[in-house]
């Protein structure tokens, strides 16, 4: 076997009697370099809770066109998951993540059903959830973020009570529109994550 080839990942079963999940220790990397890491089994029902972060993303096309190297074994993953992991990985240290397409054996319907039943626990026990909205250039992302902040601040400062959320209206909307980049906001909200 050449050094560019690797074996297909072999799954080790989870203990379905307990709240056992897998987490991905994703090794440091930058840019489009290969995704490398290790899968580790942890229990959510033990006295010491595992430290990990969850990733929320849109699967988009389910074709398995990217790869994550787990030791010397390869796991095919969707392109959107590869992009999410490259965006979320650290450039200097290993980051422990939970992402469904890697941490759940997608070829095992019994395991998928069991893990879907644990989904609320998986997300509630994580340190934080990282939302990957999709690929977008840095300038567009910054302009959209500023626009969202301006709009949300204007809405929060508008007339009305919290009990009457639907009655709130942003004053001077036409002037406000001139200060934000609506195309950048549209580029974000039209991503598959929101559709």
N, C-alpha and C positions, 0 to 999 in steps of 0.2 A: 504494500500500500504506500502510495507517495505521501509526502508531507502535506500536500494540499487536500488529500482525501481524509475523511474522518468517518467513523462508524456512526450509524443511526443511534439516537439516544434510546436507552433501555430504561423503562419505568420501573420503579420499586413501588409496590402497592402501599396505599394509605390505610391506617387503622380506622375502619368505619365505626367502630364502637366508641371511639373518642373523637374529639374535635381536632383531628390531625390535618395539617395543610403542608404545602411546600412553599418555601420562599426562595427567591433568587438572590444570591450574593453576586451582584453584577460588578465585574472588575472595572477599574478606571479605564477611560478611553476618551478619545477626542474625534470630532468630525465623523467621517464615514468609516472609520476603522472597524474591524470585526468586533462583534459583540461576544464577550467571553464572561463566563461565570460558573457558578456551582449551584445546584439545587440542594436544599437542605429541608428535612422534615422537622416540623415544630408542632407543639400542641397548644391549642388555645384554652384548654380546660385545666392546665397545670397551675401550680402556685406562682411560678415565674413566667410572666407573659413575654413572648418574643418581641423584639424590636424590629419593625419593618414599616414600610410605607406602601400604600396601594396606588395603582395607576388606573385611572379611568380614561378610556379612549374609544374611538369609533373603529370597529373592525374594518369597515369599508369593504374592499375586495378581500374575500377569504382565501384567495390563492396563496399558497405557502411559497413565497418567492425570496424570502430573506432567511437568515440562519442565525442561531445563537449557539456558540460552542460551549458545551458543558463538559469541562475536562477535555478528553480527547473524543467526545461524542458530539454529534451535530443534531440540533433540533430545528426543523423547518418552522418558520413563523410567517404570519402575514406581513406585508410591507408596512402597514400602519403601526403594527406593534414594534417592528424594527426601528421605525422613525421615532416612536414614543420613547423607546429605551435609549436611543442615542441622544435624544434631547434631555432625558432625566438623569443619565449616568454622570457621575463625578469625573472630573479630569485628573483627580489626584488620589482618590481612595475608593475602596469597594463600597457600594451602596446596596442595602438590603431592601428588596422590592417584592411585592406580590402583583403579578400580572396574569390574568386568566389563561391566556394562550400558552403560557409556559408552565405555570404552576399547577394546572389541571391537565391530566391526560385527555386530550381532545378526542382520542380514538376509543375511549372507554365510557360508554353511555352510563353505566352504573356509577362510576366515579363522578362523572359530570353531574348527575342527579344529586348525589350526596353532597358535593361541594357547592352546588347552587343552593342547597338547603342551609349551608353554613355562610352564605354570602354576607348576610347582615353582621354576623360575628366577625367575619374576616375584615370588613371595612371598619366596624366599631373598635376593634382591637388594634388597628394600625395607628402609628404616630400621626399620620396625616394622609390625605388623599391628594395625589397629584393629577390634575386634569390636563391631558394632552389634547388640545383642540385641533391640531393639524399643522402641517408645514406652512409657514408664512415668514416673510422676510422681517428682519429686526425693526426696520423703520415703520412698516405697517403695524406690527405688533405694538410698538411704543405709541404710535398715533391713536390706535384703537383703544389702548388702555387709558390714555389721557381723555379721550372722548367719553368712554364709559364712566370715568370718575367725574367729569364735568356734568354729565347728564344725571348721574345718581345723586350728586350733591345738590343740583338744582331741584330734583324731584323731592329729596328729603327736606329741603328748605321751603318747599311750596306750601300753600295753604292746605289745611285739612288735618284730620287726626289720624293716628295709626289705625283706628277702627274704620276709617273711611278711606282706605287705601285707594280703592277704585275711583274715588271722586277727586283725587289730587290731580292738579294740572300744573305743568311747568309754565311759569310766567315768561314772557319775552322769548318764546321758542324761536322765532325767526332770527333774533339777534344771537341767540345761543348757537344756532346752526352755523353761523358764520365763523364761530371760534373752534369748531371741531371738524375732524376729517371723517365725513359720513362714509366715504368709499372704504376707508380703512376699517370702520366698524362693520360695514357690509361684508367685507372680505372675511372677517372673523365669524359673524353670525350665519354665513352661508356655508360654513364648513359642515361636513357630514356629522360631526359630533352633535350638532343642534338639530339635525333633520331626522 
